[in-house]
Amino acid sequence: MFASFIFLVSSLLFGLSCALEPLAMLAIQPVWQAAKPIPVNIDYDVPAFGTLDELADLRKASLVEYKVAQRRQRLTQVAGTMLKKNVPV
């Protein structure tokens, strides 16, 4: 009785596996294990400049922008005074 039950269950599972993938029973994949680990080299690109260098560059750029704004303001003031005096430009 138990043997027939096992046979019935195994034949049912075998039939389902063949129906889902007909060639699954023929597929054989051997198990391989690596004999030696493969060395993996990772090269990191280390930045040459840090955050302090970046802040210094930003301060220089800000100073240049400030000077340009001051010059523009002075030029507009001079041009305004020349127009009030009716001096030809």
C-alpha positions, 0 to 999 in steps of 0.5 A: 500500500505504502509502496504504491502511494510512493509510486503514485506520488513520484509518477505524478511529480515526474509527469508534472516536471516533464509537462512543465519542462520536457527536457529538464530531465535530460539537463545535467549540470556538473557541480564545479568548485574553484580550485584557486581564488581569482585575484581582483584588483580595484584601483581607486582614484584618490582626489588630489584636492580636498574640501579646504582647497575647494573653499579657497577657490570659491573664496577667490571666485567670490572676491573676483565677483565682488570686485567686478560688482564694485567696478560696475557700480563705480562706472555707473556712478561716474556715467551718471554724474557725466550725464548730469553735467552734460559732458559728451561721452 
